[in-house]
Amino acid sequence: MTLIADPANAGGDRTPAPSAAPAAGMPRPRGRDRFLDALRLFVMVLVVVQHWWLPVLTVQSEGDLAATSVLSTPGGFALTWVSQVMPLIFFVGGAANLISWRSARGRGESAPVWWAKRLRRLAWPVVPLAVVWILASHLAVLGGAPQQPVLVGAGAAGMVLWFLAVYVLVVVATPVLVAAQERFGWWVPAALLLGAVVVDLSRFGFGVEAFGFLNVAFVWLAVHQLGFRYATASIRRPHAVWMTGVGAVTAVVLVYVGPYSLNMTGVFAAETSNVAPPTLVLAALGAVQVGVAMLLRDRISAWSDRTGPARMLDRVSPQLMTVYLWHMLPISVVAGAVVYGLGIDTPEPMTGLWLLWGVLGVAVLLPLLLPLAHWAVRFEEPPKVLRGDPGLVRVLVAAALIGGGLLALTVAGLGFGLAPVLGLVAVVSGLLLTAAPRSRPVAGSTGAQLLPSFLVRPGGRDGYLG
């Protein structure tokens, strides 16, 4: 997967098609599964467009840049039921992670080696991005630029890193959940969804908001597990119909009778949503998205396998991670120049002028974003010094540092101050720990002995079985 392709496979590794027999009514992918590539591209387009179109930027009399959201306007919540597409990325990630882990087991790789490789591919592209933003923000503020507008742009740039912070958890959990999938099948996503139900009942029943953050694991891992089911050709048409129908009914009923927000995402000053922390409503929406995608798979695959679309997907898919990470730079530059520099505020949302604003903005952004992505894609390949087997303890500490650092960058932004610098230091420190130590322990005394056998050597059932 590439992140929006798979962040842990951002360098353009091809996602193989599931090798099991296709489910009834579902076509067999030929070679590369461009159905997944098409989903990635769809998500990326929506992410870039909404990050330009949804913020409402105005310059106030004291010179501050006010950033509110279209989602806060009456009826704006309806947009979020379409623009919240991150469940599709966790679904695609599940398919790619299962395939990658089973391939590693087939080569005799242990879990620490696989974790290290995935963490490097996940975290390394963030380093140059953070360095550019943090340096630019400090130079701008020290050079006399107003600090508040700079922090608004830097905060928006850090906002996109939340996904990578969660994805560290997903990567670490993959070997265990693959083993669970091989033994229990559909019971695994069902158990994860039940966990989400318990968390929401505890959160809203006892009024302890912190309970909700347990659903960072339950909700996203449940959707990720559906990707496992896809990779094992276990999602058949009846499953897709049930996910779509039951998910839609559940989401609608919950938001109207339960204590849930109508918003499925939040940009800048939008009110609380179903994302931070995730809720059962978001899990239901994820089921709908996966179900609809599977029901449309025939048509999506037929389009994506045509010569023109196939060439386009093969070309852009390896760069989607870079686009995701770097797209806020041209957005911030264009928005700053137009709104703060020229004094042209975002038009009134949901008007014809606002629609024109969005179209013209995207037209300006594309010729800026594409060359930037073409240049920055070189940073997706981790340096050769980051290689080898770090061992169990080092790789788990590395995961904690990388995840914590990415979370700090998400919360603090990529701007001015100590917090972004500390977040970057944590990410870099974690990356360094993924490299093999200079002196390895004597054979037979490594931390790998602490791992179950299926995490150390090839084990379990072979192939992509349901």
VOGU-3710 file (C-alpha; in Angstrom, 3 decimals, decimal comma):
1> mtliadpana> 0,000/0,000/0,000  1,269/3,513/-0,437  -0,720/5,832/1,946  -2,916/6,908/0,771  -1,198/4,383/-0,589  0,431/2,531/2,204  2,715/4,795/4,220  4,837/1,831/5,059  5,226/0,989/1,410  5,459/4,483/0,054
11> ggdrtpapsa> 8,327/3,858/-2,256  6,084/2,324/-4,835  6,113/-1,387/-4,088  3,382/-2,983/-6,089  0,434/-4,318/-4,175  -0,121/-7,881/-5,384  -3,581/-9,124/-5,993  -5,099/-11,593/-3,570  -4,050/-15,043/-4,697  -7,060/-16,907/-3,408
21> apaagmprpr> -9,938/-17,746/-5,664  -12,134/-14,698/-6,149  -15,389/-14,489/-4,276  -18,579/-15,222/-6,144  -19,514/-12,289/-8,309  -16,137/-10,655/-7,840  -13,600/-10,683/-10,708  -10,085/-11,967/-10,252  -7,566/-9,096/-10,358  -4,889/-9,535/-12,989
31> grdrfldalr> -1,374/-9,065/-11,623  -1,443/-5,772/-9,760  -4,714/-5,056/-8,038  -5,544/-1,674/-9,529  -8,869/-1,691/-7,718  -6,892/-0,761/-4,598  -4,886/1,812/-6,546  -8,106/3,420/-7,750  -9,382/3,662/-4,160  -6,125/5,304/-3,095
41> lfvmvlvvvq> -6,326/7,860/-5,867  -9,976/8,596/-5,093  -9,117/9,237/-1,457  -6,150/11,432/-2,305  -8,171/13,631/-4,632  -10,837/14,146/-1,965  -8,231/14,867/0,720  -6,493/17,574/-1,309  -9,742/19,140/-2,514  -11,340/19,296/0,930
51> hwwlpvltvq> -8,240/20,738/2,557  -8,486/23,661/0,146  -12,257/23,949/-0,083  -13,507/23,419/3,474  -11,522/25,989/5,533  -13,032/29,469/5,775  -10,190/31,986/6,131  -10,645/35,642/7,047  -8,227/38,372/8,155  -9,453/40,113/11,287
61> segdlaatsv> -8,961/43,760/12,176  -6,018/43,052/14,503  -4,257/41,184/11,714  -4,901/37,639/12,917  -5,941/34,954/10,460  -9,253/33,386/11,531  -9,700/29,805/10,348  -13,176/28,367/10,675  -14,869/25,723/8,551  -17,599/25,210/6,016
71> lstpggfalt> -18,621/22,283/8,216  -19,763/24,734/10,888  -22,363/26,288/8,601  -25,975/25,029/8,632  -26,115/21,750/6,743  -22,344/21,617/6,361  -22,230/18,312/8,221  -23,660/16,604/5,126  -20,378/17,168/3,295  -18,514/15,125/5,876
81> wvsqvmplif> -20,439/11,958/5,059  -18,686/12,095/1,677  -15,398/13,793/2,553  -14,535/11,427/5,434  -12,777/8,746/3,393  -10,027/7,622/5,754  -11,772/4,291/6,488  -11,055/3,324/2,881  -7,357/3,884/3,487  -7,309/1,600/6,518
91> fvggaanlis> -9,169/-0,978/4,416  -6,579/-0,753/1,628  -3,847/-0,836/4,262  -5,214/-4,030/5,734  -5,019/-5,817/2,390  -1,460/-4,642/1,761  -0,227/-5,359/5,281  -1,539/-8,919/5,261  0,093/-9,614/1,900  3,369/-8,006/3,003
101> wrsargrges> 3,511/-9,881/6,318  2,771/-13,256/4,750  5,385/-12,607/2,108  7,903/-11,794/4,860  7,024/-15,000/6,703  7,567/-16,903/3,483  11,092/-15,455/3,324  11,719/-16,452/6,924  11,640/-12,907/8,319  10,751/-12,401/11,960
111> apvwwakrlr> 8,288/-9,804/13,197  11,013/-7,382/14,425  12,574/-7,289/10,951  9,207/-6,729/9,277  8,211/-4,082/11,817  11,506/-2,265/11,297  11,072/-2,159/7,525  7,517/-0,870/7,768  8,352/1,742/10,387  11,226/3,082/8,281
121> rlawpvvpla> 8,982/3,459/5,233  6,327/5,054/7,402  8,404/7,586/9,312  11,356/8,525/7,113  9,361/10,652/4,598  8,090/12,757/7,508  11,602/13,897/8,477  12,368/16,161/5,485  8,804/17,474/5,546  9,073/18,436/9,211
131> vvwilashla> 12,536/19,939/8,745  11,320/22,149/5,884  8,234/23,333/7,759  9,912/23,893/11,125  12,870/25,757/9,624  10,650/27,842/7,372  8,323/28,707/10,254  11,191/29,767/12,515  12,855/31,799/9,775  9,569/33,484/8,899
141> vlggapqqpv> 8,763/34,439/12,487  12,315/35,509/13,313  12,328/37,479/10,065  9,365/39,536/11,184  6,368/37,673/9,785  3,284/37,662/12,051  3,489/34,545/14,189  -0,234/33,727/14,301  -0,808/33,225/10,549  2,393/31,185/10,318
151> lvgagaagmv> 1,191/28,910/13,110  -2,187/28,453/11,409  -0,507/27,115/8,272  1,996/25,015/10,209  -0,792/23,596/12,358  -2,703/22,550/9,253  0,430/20,862/7,884  0,835/18,853/11,092  -2,824/17,930/11,138  -2,399/15,345/8,357
161> lwflavyvlv> 0,135/13,375/10,408  -2,537/11,958/12,737  -3,052/9,142/10,275  0,589/8,093/10,419  0,565/8,139/14,228  -2,376/5,719/14,226  -0,781/3,661/11,488  2,162/2,851/13,765  -0,331/0,995/15,966  -1,785/-0,738/12,908
171> vvatpvlvaa> 1,631/-1,950/11,757  2,597/-3,279/15,178  -0,737/-5,100/15,535  -0,682/-6,668/12,055  1,212/-9,930/12,751  -0,974/-10,763/15,752  -4,205/-9,875/13,951  -3,211/-11,857/10,867  -2,721/-14,891/13,090  -6,116/-14,225/14,667
181> qerfgwwvpa> -7,678/-13,887/11,218  -6,260/-17,247/10,132  -7,876/-18,928/13,118  -11,096/-17,011/13,730  -11,959/-15,291/10,418  -14,956/-12,939/10,635  -15,043/-13,181/14,422  -12,021/-10,855/14,637  -13,596/-7,712/13,102  -16,793/-8,590/14,992
191> alllgavvvd> -14,878/-8,652/18,288  -13,175/-5,335/17,479  -16,539/-3,731/16,713  -17,908/-5,096/19,987  -14,973/-3,410/21,706  -15,989/-0,125/20,060  -19,534/-0,563/21,386  -18,258/-1,133/24,927  -15,976/1,903/24,720  -18,760/4,207/23,544
201> lsrfgfgvea> -21,131/2,920/26,230  -18,459/3,548/28,859  -17,562/6,948/27,459  -21,082/8,331/27,186  -22,524/6,363/30,090  -19,935/7,481/32,642  -19,099/10,801/31,020  -15,362/10,100/30,878  -14,222/11,465/27,533  -10,819/9,784/27,785
211> fgflnvafvw> -12,478/6,367/27,421  -13,230/7,255/23,831  -9,604/7,191/22,771  -9,530/3,418/23,193  -11,495/3,404/19,961  -8,418/4,620/18,130  -7,517/0,942/18,306  -10,922/-0,730/18,066  -12,440/1,320/15,234  -9,430/1,652/12,956
221> lavhqlgfry> -8,245/-1,904/13,491  -11,751/-3,194/12,719  -11,762/-1,426/9,342  -8,164/-2,530/8,766  -9,282/-6,111/9,447  -11,800/-5,833/6,601  -8,775/-5,355/4,356  -7,526/-8,723/5,595  -10,846/-10,233/4,588  -10,523/-8,692/1,124
231> atasirrpha> -6,974/-10,004/0,673  -8,181/-13,506/1,506  -11,075/-13,175/-0,976  -13,515/-13,553/1,911  -15,759/-10,552/1,207  -18,480/-11,858/-1,064  -21,354/-9,901/-2,519  -23,793/-10,778/0,289  -21,220/-9,512/2,811  -20,885/-6,255/0,873
241> vwmtgvgavt> -24,659/-5,796/0,765  -24,977/-6,405/4,492  -22,115/-4,043/5,352  -23,635/-1,300/3,223  -27,198/-1,664/4,487  -26,576/-2,386/8,160  -23,766/0,166/8,334  -25,918/2,918/6,831  -28,890/2,209/9,095  -26,651/2,000/12,162
251> avvlvyvgpy> -24,882/5,284/11,407  -28,113/7,193/10,742  -29,925/5,814/13,794  -26,997/6,480/16,113  -26,549/10,125/15,111  -30,250/10,860/15,548  -30,994/8,958/18,769  -27,577/8,850/20,395  -25,119/11,420/21,770  -23,157/11,583/18,526
261> slnmtgvfaa> -22,190/14,495/16,309  -23,529/14,720/12,782  -20,000/15,523/11,570  -17,789/12,712/10,342  -14,643/14,827/10,145  -13,345/18,153/11,368  -11,354/20,854/9,652  -10,038/23,727/11,766  -12,813/25,069/13,990  -15,574/22,580/13,173
271> etsnvapptl> -17,440/21,310/16,233  -16,681/17,924/17,715  -16,917/15,060/15,275  -16,852/11,283/15,247  -13,105/11,190/14,593  -11,318/12,508/17,676  -11,885/10,135/19,290  -13,383/7,670/16,798  -16,870/6,386/17,528  -19,108/3,517/16,563
281> vlaalgavqv> -20,715/5,856/14,025  -17,403/6,171/12,187  -17,029/2,383/12,225  -20,494/2,086/10,681  -19,581/4,629/8,011  -16,424/2,619/7,305  -18,515/-0,502/6,786  -20,690/1,420/4,319  -17,668/2,653/2,367  -16,080/-0,788/2,156
291> gvamllrdri> -19,393/-2,354/1,188  -20,047/0,186/-1,567  -16,480/-0,154/-2,860  -16,855/-3,929/-3,064  -20,225/-3,656/-4,819  -18,639/-1,322/-7,382  -15,477/-3,369/-7,723  -16,436/-4,827/-11,112  -16,842/-1,367/-12,626  -13,826/0,131/-10,851
301> sawsdrtgpa> -11,613/-2,754/-11,966  -12,895/-2,582/-15,537  -12,024/1,124/-15,693  -8,671/0,840/-13,908  -7,494/-2,028/-16,144  -7,918/-0,007/-19,323  -4,634/1,038/-20,897  -4,911/4,758/-20,173  -6,120/4,563/-16,560  -3,720/1,685/-15,843
311> rmldrvspql> -0,717/3,719/-17,009  -1,893/6,708/-15,012  -2,394/4,658/-11,852  0,979/2,938/-12,252  2,608/6,350/-12,548  0,894/8,239/-9,748  0,418/5,499/-7,136  4,060/5,502/-5,961  3,814/9,272/-5,359  0,567/9,381/-3,399
321> mtvylwhmlp> 2,290/9,241/-0,014  4,348/12,253/-1,005  1,267/14,113/-2,212  -0,457/13,418/1,095  2,448/14,684/3,169  3,366/17,742/1,112  0,033/19,008/-0,235  -0,493/21,435/2,661  2,615/23,405/1,629  1,214/24,789/-1,654
331> isvvagavvy> -2,230/25,105/-0,062  -0,799/27,240/2,746  1,269/29,338/0,344  -1,644/30,011/-2,011  -4,099/30,647/0,822  -1,652/32,955/2,589  -0,924/34,907/-0,576  -4,577/35,329/-1,501  -6,218/35,754/1,898  -3,513/37,377/3,999
341> glgidtpepm> -1,465/38,986/1,247  -4,210/40,262/-1,082  -6,886/40,572/1,577  -9,383/38,334/-0,264  -11,321/36,325/2,303  -12,932/32,969/1,604  -16,356/33,654/0,055  -19,558/32,862/1,932  -19,837/29,051/2,068  -22,410/27,246/-0,046
351> tglwllwgvl> -22,686/30,066/-2,573  -21,828/30,254/-6,264  -18,799/32,420/-5,509  -17,589/29,837/-3,003  -17,873/27,102/-5,642  -15,851/29,257/-8,051  -13,266/29,840/-5,307  -12,836/26,097/-4,914  -12,521/25,352/-8,609  -10,038/28,147/-9,279
361> gvavllplll> -8,033/27,215/-6,190  -7,663/23,590/-7,247  -6,673/24,729/-10,745  -3,896/26,860/-9,254  -2,758/24,188/-6,810  -2,300/21,326/-9,268  0,616/22,842/-11,243  2,290/23,614/-7,910  1,636/20,296/-6,210  2,635/17,925/-9,010
371> plahwavrfe> 6,209/19,219/-9,474  6,615/19,379/-5,691  5,570/15,737/-5,358  7,861/14,727/-8,223  10,776/16,382/-6,400  9,924/15,188/-2,885  9,308/11,545/-3,857  13,066/10,997/-3,519  12,631/11,161/0,258  10,403/8,108/0,411
381> eppkvlrgdp> 13,300/5,631/0,264  14,922/5,311/3,729  18,708/5,729/3,803  20,746/2,537/3,661  22,036/3,053/7,194  18,527/2,155/8,390  18,580/-1,565/7,762  19,060/-4,902/9,465  17,421/-6,590/12,451  17,136/-4,243/15,447
391> glvrvlvaaa> 15,761/-6,930/17,750  12,456/-7,053/19,579  13,087/-4,502/22,346  14,661/-1,883/20,080  11,933/-2,095/17,449  9,133/-1,779/20,008  10,833/1,236/21,592  11,289/2,638/18,085  7,560/2,216/17,410  6,706/4,030/20,642
401> ligggllalt> 9,056/6,921/19,832  7,865/7,238/16,247  4,202/7,052/17,211  4,649/9,529/20,050  6,674/11,892/17,884  4,098/11,840/15,105  1,336/12,483/17,632  3,287/15,435/19,034  3,728/16,873/15,536  0,009/16,398/14,902
411> vaglgfglap> -0,998/18,261/18,052  1,704/20,953/18,042  1,908/21,416/14,275  5,072/21,910/12,242  5,619/25,479/13,301  7,427/27,725/15,725  8,457/26,554/19,195  9,993/23,695/21,138  7,202/21,120/20,835  7,588/20,518/17,067
421> vlglvavvsg> 11,346/20,162/17,486  10,917/17,586/20,254  8,397/15,702/18,141  10,859/15,570/15,250  13,654/14,429/17,584  11,442/11,579/18,803  10,711/10,446/15,239  14,393/10,562/14,262  15,409/8,721/17,427  12,891/6,007/16,685
431> llltaaprsr> 14,162/5,687/13,141  17,732/5,277/14,350  16,618/2,485/16,671  15,204/0,539/13,706  18,757/-0,024/12,460  20,588/-3,153/13,568  22,891/-2,482/16,530  26,592/-2,618/15,776  27,142/-5,596/18,060  24,400/-8,196/17,934
441> pvagstgaql> 23,736/-10,563/20,879  24,963/-14,125/20,654  22,704/-16,335/18,543  19,976/-17,843/20,647  19,885/-15,005/23,178  17,948/-12,384/21,243  14,626/-10,908/22,176  13,059/-12,961/19,397  12,841/-15,808/21,894  10,137/-13,835/23,651
451> lpsflvrpgg> 7,937/-13,886/20,531  5,364/-16,542/19,658  6,605/-18,857/16,934  4,335/-17,364/14,273  6,126/-14,031/14,738  9,601/-15,505/14,430  9,459/-17,888/11,475  6,998/-18,897/8,786  4,023/-20,492/10,429  0,290/-20,866/10,352
461> rdgylg> -1,523/-21,785/7,199  0,125/-21,098/3,898  -1,366/-18,988/1,141  -4,240/-16,522/1,349  -6,869/-18,617/3,027  -10,127/-17,416/4,526
//
